[in-house]
């Protein structure tokens, strides 16, 4: 179990899962030749169990962020908080003093399983206790660049850090496992170019106050002021949206080929199904067909060229969404229908091919919980609306 291959796999998984949320003026990666002293600060800077998360086996050997970062220079470690919940501010001043003298400051903060876990729901989306104050005051005092690293499973409202000009970079590590410290150091010092994406929306703190625990629908309830849940139904402002993530390089997309329509001939056992459209919308003659009544063999094929136009090798996660025809009532905004991670050397380009099942990729779920395939003009969206193209679904008997 603790073979070299498995240990390296743990490190690679942690690196691939790390998400770069902010990187102003190329704060990261740090240059190991120029950084001689590091202030390593925060309740998770020397984390062990907090990195492991839920449903884990016995780790082989835990490498904390402090352990890994110590290989890159003289480290001044200050915890900043007595424990993760940071119930008082008595240890903030020594952390500020360390940041005043260091060439770079790395703050490792966040939450752990004492706040979010099975049978343990969070009460809000904020950092606990005095953690926000710790981060602000240390960043204010810092002589050199400030990097904030966060541990959590769920989203955090860190708008204050996102908008703080003294905080040059933010990394989300999730709960990165036993080699999480090495992965964090690899990313900070440029041994690895991050390419991870957020697996959920990071909402503003006010979002939690708008949804009582008794409200279960994913769709918004306008009459009660409830916003939708998940990226599929929520269209408001966020701290960071679903699938967000930066890189140390830049990628350009080009659509090379695409199937833009599909014609489905219905047999005598297949029938048109009525679905709700908004008022004044034009309703097709055959609005939809239930998925259960279909063979679902039709495919959508397309190819995307991903070009690395920066000066660093890197991996890009190409995320593909579908959007339903305009006018459908209470349908999702968009849904993920595919993704691929592709490694592209600097200056090179690679083609990524997608083959999507029409039923699986263009379906919607109506108010009666039936999965149906609507006719009309669907839209395939690649990336953050970098590329989009229509796909028309037509039924005939």
N, C-alpha and C positions, 0 to 999 in steps of 0.2 A: 504493500500500500504506500509506503513512504519511499518509493523508488525515485531516482532522479527525474524520470519522465513525469511522474505524477506531481512531484514538487514543482517542476517547470510548468505543468498544466495549470496548477493553482495560480501561479504568478501570471501566466498568460490570460487566464480567465479574468483576473482582477484588472489587468491592463485594458483588455478589450471592453470591459464594462465601465471603465472610468469615463465620465462625461465632462468635457471642458465647457463651462457655462459662460465664462467671461475671460477675455484676454486682450486688454487694452494696450495698444502700441507694442504688441509682441512682448509683453511682460514675461511670458513663458515661451520657450524654455529658458531657464536660467543657464548662464555660462559658468560651468564648474571652474574654469580657469580664472574667472574674475571674482567669484564668491568665495571669500575666505572664512567669514563668520556667519552663522545662521542663528536666529532666534526661533526656536521651535516651541510653540505656545498652544495651550488649550487642553480641555478635559479629555480629548481623545488623542493627544499627541503621542502618548505612550500606551495606547489602547491594546488590549489583548482580547479578552472575551467579547468586547463590543464589536470587534471586526467580524466575528464568526457568524452572527445572525441565527435564525431559526433552522431547525432540521439539519444540523451538521453532525458529522462524526467527530471522533477525537482527532484534533489536529496533530500533524507530525511535529512541526516546529513553527511557532508564531514569530513573525518578524514585524515589529511595530513600526509606525512611521518614524519615531525617534531613532530606533536602531538603524533603519535604512538611511536616513538623512545624515546620520553621524559620519558616514563614509565620505561625505562631500565637503567637509570643513569642520572648523571648530564650532561646536553647538552649545548654545546657552538655552537650557530647557527650563521653562516656567509653566506650571500647570494652569495658572490663571483663575481656576475654579477648584474648590475642594473636591468636587465630584461633578458628574455630568449635569445634574439638576441645578448646579451653580446657585445655591441659595443665598450667598452673600458676595460682596465685592471686595473682601479683605485681601485677596491675592492678585488683584488687577494691577496695582501699582508696580510690584516687582516685574510683572510681565511687560509693562510699558517701558521700564528701565532697560530690559533686555532688548526690546525692539529699537530703542534709541541708539544703541551701539552696534547693531548687526548690519551686515551688508545686505541681508534679505531676511524677511520675517515670514514664517509659515505658521498659520493658525489652523489647528485641527479641532473642529467643533462638531456639533450635531446632537443626535439623540441616540437612544439604544433601546433594548428590549424591555426595559423597565417602563417605557412610555408607549411603545407600539409592539404588539405581539398578538398571538392567538389569545382570545378572551381579554384583550387589553386594548381598548380603543383610545385614541388620542382625543384630547379635549379641544385642541386648537392646532393651528398650522405654524405656530411661532417657535423659535428657539427657547428652551426653558430658562427660567431664572434670569441671571445676570449675563448670560452668554452674549446677547446682543450688545450690551454695554461693554463687555470685555473686548469684543471685536472692534467696536467703534474706537475705543480709547487706545487700544494697541495700534490700530491703523493710523490714528492721528499722531502718535508718538514716533512711529517707525521712521528710521533714516533712509532705508532702502525700499525696494519693491515689497509689496505685501501680497501673499497668496493665501486664500481661504480654501481649506479642504473640509468637506462636509460628509459626515456619516449619517445615513438614514435609509429607511425603506420607502417611506412616503414623501410627499412634497413638503417644502418649507417655504414660508414667506420670508425671503431674504432680500426683499426689495431695497432695504437700507444698504446692503452690501453691493447689490447690483449697481446702485446709483452713487456709491461712494467713490470719489475720484482717487482716493489713496489706496483703495483695494484694486490692484491691477488685474488679478486673475482669480477665478473661482473654479474649483473642481468638485464634482460630486462623485464619491467613491462607493455609494451604497453601503452595504456591509461586505467588504471586499475579500474576507476570508483570511486564512493564515499567512499568506504572502502579500497581504494588502499593503503593508508598509513598503515593500520592495516595489510594488506596482506604482504607488504614489510617487516615490523617488524617481523611478524610471521616467514617468511623465514629466515631473517638474524639471528634471535636468536633461530632457530631450533624448533619452535613450529609446523612448517610445513615443510615437505621434498619436495622440488620442483620437478615437473615431467613434466613441460610444454615443448613443442617443437616449434621451429620457424616455422611460417606458410608461410614463404617466404625465398628466398635466400638473404643473406646480401652480396652484391657485394663490390668490391673495387671501390674507387672513379673513377678510370679511365674507368670503365665500362660505366658510363653515357656519357662520351665523345665519345664513340664508336658507339652510337646509336642516330642518329638524330630523331627529333620528327616526321619526315615524313616517317620513316621506321616502317611499321606495322607488317611484318611477325614475327611469333614466331620462325620459322626455321632460322638458320644462313644463311647469304648471303656471301659466301666466296669471291666472286668476288669484293665485296665492303668492305670487312673487317668487316662486321657486325656480332657480336656474336649472338647466339641464346638467346631467352628469356625464363625465368622460368627454374626451375630445370629439366623440361622435355627435353629441347633443349640446355641448356648451360652446357659445360663440362670444363670450365676454372677454374682458381683459385678464391677462394672466401675468405671473412673475416670469415663468418660462413655459412655452407650449409643449405639448406632447411631441416627442421625436426631435426635440431641439438638441443640438450638440455642435461644437466647433472643432476645428482642426488647426494644426500648425501650417497647413498648406491650403490651397484653394482648388476647387473642382468645378469644371464646366460640364453641362449635360447637353447632348444633342440627340434628338429623336431620329433614328436611322430608318426605321420601317414600322408600320403599324396596320393592323386590321381595324377598320373603322365602322363596320356594320356586321350584323348577323341576322339572317332570316330563318325563322323557325316555322315550319309547317305543322299545324296541329292535326292530330288524327281525331277520329270520332269519339275517343274517350277523353280527350283533352278539351277543356272549356275555358272561356274567358272569365276572368274574375274581377269584380268591381272593387276598386280601392278609392280612398278619399282624396279628392283634389281640393285645393283652396278655391275660394270663390273667384270667378272670372277667369279661371284657368281653362285651357282647351283640353278636353278629355279625349284621348285616342279611342277609336272604335272598339278595340280590344285592350282595355287598360292594363291587364296583367294576367298571368297564369300562375297557379299555385305550383311551387317547386315539387311537391309530392306527386303531381300529375305528369311530370316531365322526365325525359331520359337524361337530360343535362349532359350531353356530349359535346356541345358547342364550345369553342375555344376563342380566346382573344390572344393574338401573338403580337409582340412588338419588341424592338431592340433599342437600347439606349447606349450611346457612347459616353463614357465617363473619362474626361481628360484632366490630368493633374497639371494645373498651370502654375503651381508654386515651385519652390526650390527644395522641398522635402518629400521623401517617399511617404505615403500614407494610405490608410484604408478609408473608404467612403461607404456608408450605408445608404443604398438607394431604396427609398421607401415609396411604395405605390399605393395610391388611394383610388377609390371610386366614389363618384357623387351621383345621386339619383336624378332623374329628370326633374326639371323645374316645375313647380306647381303641386307636387305631392304634398299632402297634408301630414304634418308631424313625423316626417321621415328623418333619418339621420342626416347630418350635414355632409359627412364623408366617413369612409371606413377604410382601414388598412386591408389591402387584398394581396399584398406581397412585399417582400423586401429581400435584398441580397447585399452582402458585404463583399466589397471587391478591393483588393490591394492594387494600387497604381503607383509605380515609381514616378519620381519627379520628371515632368516633361513628357510622360508617356500617356497613352490612352488605351482603354480596354472597353470592349463591347459586352453589355450585359443583356441577356435574353430573358424575357418573361413569357410564360404561357399560362394564361388564366382561364379557369373554368367560368363560363358565362353565368351559370346559376349561382355558384359560390361567390363570385366577385360582384355581381350586380343585383343581388337579392336585397329586398327590404322586408322588414317584419311589420305587419299591420297591427291595428288595435286588437284584433282577435287572435294575435300571436301566430298567425300563419306566415310562413316564409313564401314570398311571391316574387316573380320576376316581372317588373313593370316594362311595358313597351315604351318606345320613345327614345329621346336623346340623353343617354348617360354620359358622364365625363370621366376619363382616366386622368389622374393628376400624379405627376412624378416629382418627388421632393416637395419643397416648400413652394408649391405652385410654380416651379421653375419651368416645367413643361406640362401642357395639358392637351388632350385631343378628344373629340367626341366619339362615342360608340353608339350607333343606332340599333335598337332591337325592334324587329318587325315580326308580327305574327300573321299568319294566314291559315285559312282552313282548306 
